[in-house]
Amino acid sequence: MLLVLAAGCRESAIAPRPASADRVQGAAAEAAEGAADRRVQLDAQGRPAREPLWQAPTSGAPLELSYLLPGAQAVLAWRVADFLLQPEAGKLLDSLGPWGELARVDLPRRAGVPLTSIATLVCGFYGVEQGPPDCVLVLRLSEPLDPAKLAQSLPGAAVEANELRAFRAGGFGYWLPAGQSDRLLVVSPADWLSDIVAAAGGAPPLRRELELLRAASDSQRQFTFLFAPNFLATGGKGMLADEAGPLRAEIDWLLGSFPRGAMLSANVNELLFVELAVYASADQKPLVQERDLRRRWQELPSRANDYLAGVALSDYNRAVLERWPSMLDVLVDYTRSDVEERIVRLRAYLPAIAAHNLALAGWLALEAASATTSSAPSAPAEPGNLAARLARPIALAFPRTPLDKALELFATEVGVELEIAGEDLQREGITKNQMLALDVQDQPAGKVLESILRLANSDGKLVYVVDSRADDTGQRRDVLVVTTKVAAASRGKSK
């Protein structure tokens, strides 16, 4: 999960040599012994005792998500100014390669302000069919920003109707809300700007698990990533594209029976602090799930060894990757876990230098895999289990989305094959590109599909039917077909 925060190292960069395992472990032990205020206790082997849970280095209020739109499936919060003051900041950004450039170059270009002018950033991610997910940026600035100067810095900026503090430029919308001392800037896709202005800064609803995790978050952490794990394989799959693609399977393996909500946070000053918090699912006892998650975490070093056995090491990455399992071994040694209010937590402390060492090693491992393997195609839905899939409770949320794209998001979420009988819909005057918005939690998938169809046509003309088909080998598969009630009846089919 550390790799969600860290990726990228260009081949032209010189990889810094990580500290040896003994050196890192020794520094970690010294840090632990000197952190009495964190209630650190060491056992006879010099490792942290099982109890109590490490005390966090910060104690801030929960994350504030005002000015985001409803339907966010992932939220990244970054205390930019605080992070840039840390000695490790430059090294960590260097280790992130292309993602470091995204922070240093693309973010300021998108926002129209220098990176050093940003105090905090909150980014909400929204699903799309292809490519990186759409996002809304909420930036709190260190100094006031003149709306007129912002408009001048945006080529071709056009003032939003009846809102002199809102502009559209280059496919994006920009808004400086009144009453915020010109220190708050909201950036979004251009066609979302009017909706954001109309919402007037209200906090959006989140799916239940994400809201509970947000309420338990700490806004003083330098980094927080709150996300629905299934979003990384559906509308947010562009977040883990190219070399980062293998992370999807690793996240699924690590979270195990926690599919609905997770939160990763980190803080880097004199020590690196990392916390993974997952909301325990209702079908198991939290302590059982805590043991399961801790067991998986403890398998990270051996899993890294297995991973490296399947990739080709080069002179460029060998010195770092051969030490990667040892780095993870130290991480595991200095991790503690516990359960609080059905939230399972893993917390780890390491020397600050571990941040860029782990980031670089993780990215080099992904880069090595992309050079030797290719991603396998997704397996089709298993035949004969469609009824079970439609009965399984799911959560699905998306902002203004065309009907056909909404159905694609549903099919991906549930893992079914779905088609739209376009001609049937046309005969009833129903279009596939009409815009819908949905946010449902813990409802059977079949009921969620019915909700989508009712949003598309309140008269109840739309239905779905199951079509059993045979492929070239004679094996049968079930396909969901969205059609009209009249067309289904004429073919002798019912839902």
N, C-alpha and C positions, 0 to 999 in steps of 0.2 A: 504493500500500500504506500510505502515511501515513494515509489516510482510515480504515483499520481501527481506528487508535488514536483518531481524532478525528471527531466528528460532532455536529451540532446547534447551532442558534442561533435562539432564538425571535424572531418578528417584532417583539415588543415591545422587544427588546434593541437597543442602539445599537452598530452594528458599528464596532470600532476601526479607524482608518485605518492600513493597513499601510505600512511604510517603502517608499520608492521602490526600484526595482531597483538604482540606483547606490549608494544608502545601504546596502542589504543586502549588495551585493557588496563594498563597501568594508569593512564590518564583518567580513565573512567573510575577506577577505584579511588584515586585521589579526589576526584570531583565528588564522588559519593560520600567519602569520609568527611569532606568539608562542608557538606550540605545538611547540617543538623536541623535547620529550620524546615527541611523537607521530610523530616522524620525517617531518614535513611537508617536502616539496620542491616548489617552484614552478618552472614553466617560464618562458620568455621573455615570455609573455603574462600572467604573474601567476596562472596557474591551476595546480592541483595536477598534478604529473607522474603518468604512468600507473602507475609503480611507486614505492615499494612500497604495499601496502595500508595504509590508515590504521590506526594502532594504537588499540585500544579504550581508553576511559577507565577501565574496570573490569576486574578479573581474578578473579572469584569462582568458587566451585565450581558444578557443574551444579545445575539446579533440583531441589528435593526435592519429590516428589509424594505423600508419605505421606498416608494417610487418604482419598485419592480412591478411588472404586470402579473396577473394570475397565470398559473400553469407552469411556473418554473420547476424543473425537475432536478436541477443542480444549482448550487450557489457557491461562488468563490469569494471569500473576503480576504483582503490583503491590507495590512497596515503598512503602507509604502514608506512613509517618512521614518517610522520607527525601524523598519528593516534596513533601510539604506544607511542608518547610523551605525550599524553593527560591523565589526571588522571582517566578518565572514561574508558580507553581502556581495562584494565584487567577485569573490572566488566562486560563490554559489551560482551567481548569474553567468559567469564564464563557463561553469560546468554544465549549464543547461543548454548551451549551444543555441539551436534555433528558437527554443522557448525563451531563452534569455534575451535574444534579439526581439522576440515578440513583446517582452516587457520593456526593453530599452528603446525600441524604435517604433514598432507598430502601435502599441498602446498610446504613446504621446501623439502620434500622427492621427490616430482615430479620434482622440479626445480633443485635439487642438491645443493642448497645454503640455509643458515639459513634465517629465517624470518627477523631477524634484519639486514640482508645485503641487503634487498630489499627496494629501495626508493619508486618506484611506480610499480604498476601492471596494465596491461590492458589485459583483457581476452575476446576473441571473441568466441561466441557459435554458433555451426552449428548443424542442425537437424539430428536426427537418428530415426530409427523406434522404437527401444526399448532401455530402459535404459537412463542414463545421456547423454546429448548431447556431441558431440566432441567439443574440444576447442583448441584454440591457445593462449598461454601465452606469453606476451611481458613484460619482467622484466627489469627495469632500476635499476642498482645496486649502492649501496653507495660507494663501493670500486671496483677496477679492479679485474677481475677474470681471472686467467691464464688458457688458453684453455687446456694445458697439465694436469693441476691439475683437471680440470673439467672431462676430459676423465678418469683419474685415479679413480675418485670418483664414476663413473658410471660402475657397474659390467657388464662385457661383452661388453663394448663400442666398436663400429666399426666405423672407419673413413669413412665419406661419400666420394664417388669417386670424385677426383679432388677438394676437399674442405677440407683442413686440420683443419678448425675451425668448422666443422660440424660433429656430431656423432649420431649414432643410438644405443639405449640401452633400453632393457626392454619394447619394443613396442613403444618407444617415440623417437622423434628427437630433437637434441639440436644444436643450432647455435649461435656463437658469431660473429656477422658481423664485418668485418674489418672497421676501421675508426671510431669506436665508443668508443675508449679508453678502450676496454674490459669491459665496464660497461653496455652493453646491451646483454641480453640473450633471445632467442626465443625458446620456447618449444612447440612441436606439436605432433600429431600422427606420427609415424615413416614414413608412406607412403606419408605424406604430405611434408616431409622435402625438397625434391628436388624442389617442386613447390614454396616453401617459399624462398629458396635460389635464384631460378631463378627470382622471382619477385623483388629481390634486395631492399626490403624495401618500395615499393610503397604503398600508401594508397588505400585500396579497395573501390569500389563503394558500396553504401548502397541504399536501397529503398528510394524513394524521401522523405517520411515523416521522416524517421530516419536521413537522411542527414541534413534536415532542423533543426531538434532538435539538432543534433550534433553541427551544426554551432552556435546554441544558448546556448551551454553548457559552463561550467566553469571548466577548468582543475584544479583549485585550491581547489575545493570541495574534501573532504576526500573520499566520496563515490559517484559514479554516476552509475546508471543502466539504460541503453538505450535499449529499446526492442520493438519488434512488438508483441502486445498482443496475436494475434492468434498463435504465435510461442509457447506460453506456453501450448497450447492445441494440437499442432501438433508435429513437430520434436523436440521441446524442452520440451515436457510434463514431461520428467524425471527430470526436475529442480524442479517440484512441485509434487514429488512422496510421497507415504506413508502418514504420518500424514499431510504433507503440501498440499495434494490433494484438500481439500476444498477451498484453496485460489484461484483456477481457477475461480470458480463461483463468489467469492467475487470481484475479479478483473473485471470480465465481468460486474457485477452489478455496480461497482463504475464508470468505464469508460463510460458506457452507449453508447452514439453515437460516441465514439472516438475509433474505432477499429484498426487504422493503425499504430500508433506510440505513445509511451509514454516515459517519462524519469523521474526517481526518483533520487534525489540527497540529500545528507545530510552532515552536518559538525558538529563536536562535539568539543568544547573547553570550554569556560566559559558558553556557552549556547548550546543547541541543536537546530540546524536549519535544517528544512526539506522542500524540494520543490518538488512538483509534476507538471510536465509540459507535456501538451498533445497538439498535433497538431490538430487544429479544422478541421473537415471534411468539404468538399466543399459544401454539400447540406444544410447547416444551417448557420445562422449568428453566428460569434464567441461569441458575447455577450449573445446570447440565450444559447449557449452551456456552457458558463462560469457560468451562473445562474444554469443550470442543474447540472453541476459538483459540484458547491458549495452546492446546496441543498442535493445532495447525501452525500457529506462529512459531512454535519451537521446532517445527520441521523445515523452516526456511533455509537454514544452512545446507542440509542434505538435499533439499530440492534444488538449491542453486548449483550444487555439485552435479546433480543429474542433468540439469539444464545445460551446463557448460560441456558435458560429455557429448552433447548432440550438436554442438556448433564448432566452427573452425576458428581457432584463435590465431591471431596474426602478431607480428612484431609490434604493431601499433597498440593493441589492446591487451596483450598477454600479461604484462607486468601488473596491471590493475586487476584483471579478471581472475588471475590465480589467487589473489588475496580476497576476492569478494566473499566467498563462503566464510572466511575467518571474520570479516567485518560483520556479517550477519550473525555469526556465533556470539560476538560481543554484544550486539544489539539484543539478542534473545536473553543473554545473561542479565542484562540490566533492564528488563521489562517486568512489570508487575500487572496483575489483573484483579478486577473485582466487579461487583454488580451493584448499581445504584438505581433504584426506581425503574427496574426492568431494562436499564441501559447497561450493557456489558462494556467495560472499558479496559483497554490495554494502554499502559503508560510506560515510556522509556526515557531514560536520561543517558546522554553520551557527551563526550567532549565536543565543543563547537565544530572542530575540524571534521567531525564525522559527517556533517551535512553535505559538504561538497564531495567528499570521498564516496559516500553512498550514492549520491546523485549521479556522479560520473560513472561509477561501476555499473549501476543499474542501466543507464542508457547504453553503455558499451555492450552490455549483454544483449540488449534488444537489437542493437545495430549488427552484432555478430550473427544473431539468428536470422535477420532479414537477408543477410548475404548468403546464407546457406540453405534456407528453407523458404517456402511460400505458404501462405495461409490456405488451409483446406476450406472448401465450400461448406456452407451450413447444411446440416442434415435436414431432409424434409421431415415434416410431421409424421409420426408413426401412425400407420393405419389402425383403425379400430378403436382409437382412444379419443375421438372427437368429443363425444358426450362428456367425458371426464374433464377435458380441457375447458369446455364451455361452462361446466359447473364450478370450476375452481375460482375462488375470489381473486380479483385483481384490482389494481388502482390504475387509472388512466387519466391524464390531464394534458390538454393542449389549448393554446390560445387560438385565435381566429385562423382556422385551417380549412382548406377545401375538403369536401366530402370524400373524394377519392383518396386524398392523403390521410385523412382521419381513419379511414378503413384500413389503409396500409399500416398505420401505427398500431391499430387494434390487432391485426393479423400477426404482426411481428411480436407484440407483447404476449399474445396467447400461444403462438407457435402453430398457426394453422394456415392452410392454403385458402385464399379468398379471391373471388372474382366478382366483378360488377357486370351485370347484364345491361350494358349501356343502352341498347335499342329498346329494351323494356321500359327503362326509365324515361327515355325520350318520348315514348308514346303517351306517358302520363304528364309530360311537361316538367319533369324533374331533372335538374342539371347536376353533373358530378362536381362542378367547380363552385358550388355555393359554399359560403363560409360558415363554419360551426365553431363553437367553443365548448369544452367539456372539462369537468373536474369531478371525478367520482372516486370513492375509496371503498375498498372491501366489499365489492359487489360481484356476484357471479358474472363470468365473462359473457354468458349469453344475455344477461340483463343489460350489461354495458352496451353490447351490440344493438339491442333493442332501443336503448336510449339514443344512440347515434342516429338510428333510422328515424326515430320520432322527431329529433331535432331537424333532420333534413326534410321531413314531411309530417306536419302535425295531424294530417287527416288519416294517418295510418295506412297509406298506400304501399309503403315499403315494407318488405319482409325479407327474411333469409331462408334458404332451403339448403338441404344437404344433397349433394350430387355424388354418387359413388361411381368412380371411373376405373377402368382397367388400363394399365400402361402396356408397353410393347412386350413385357415379359409375362403378362397375364395377372400381375399382382394388382390388387385394388387399393384405391386411396379415396378418402372422403374430401370433398371440396365444398367450402361454403360459397354459395352464390347469392348475392344481393340482387333482388329482382322486385317486381311489384306483385301485390296480392292477386290482381287479375291474371297476370302472366303465369304465376305459379299454379293457380286453379285450372287454367287452360291446359297445363301440362300434367295435371293430376298430382302435383306436389304440394306439400304443406310443410310448415316450419318444424 
